[in-house]
Amino acid sequence: MKKSLFAIVLLAAFAYSDWSLAQSTRGSVKFENPAIGTREGTLNDLNLNEDQMNSIRKVKKAYVNRMVQRKTELAGKQIEFKQLIGDPNSSEESIRAKGREIESVNNQIIRDMINYEVEIRRILTPEQLRRWCQEQNVDKRNVKHQ
């Protein structure tokens, strides 16, 4: 149990540190959504006004907080799943139930990612949205697959 709790706390710390390292000190926002790919754009590139910058920061903060919670929950369920698999006394039903719990958390993460994109989209003007999306298409073409 102590190992499980330690693993969950460690995972949450890594998830938070990854987000905090993605923040720039020059007034820019890095848009990241692992389900869709990295979406980077600076505030200056989009010519956002102060209200837009504040709104994006608020959305980003809420999104990151939800992701840390969801990923911590997911990690805990995955550890529990592995423990069930390794326990000869675990029933097939309990193993499958834990699998459904993992699936549910994964679905929640995907919904949160989509909601994040939609919320950012609402903040941008049509022109800013076009430029932001064009930048993402350019970024995707520049990604080298290994």
ABEGO torsion letter per residue (X at the ends): XAAAAAAAAAAAAAAAAAAAAABBAAGBBBBBBAAAEBBBBBAAAAGBBAAAAAAAAAAAAAAAAAAAAAAAAAAAAAAAAAAAAABAABBAAAAAAAAAAAAAAAAAAAAAAAAAAAAAAAABBAAAAAAAAAAAAAAAAABBBX
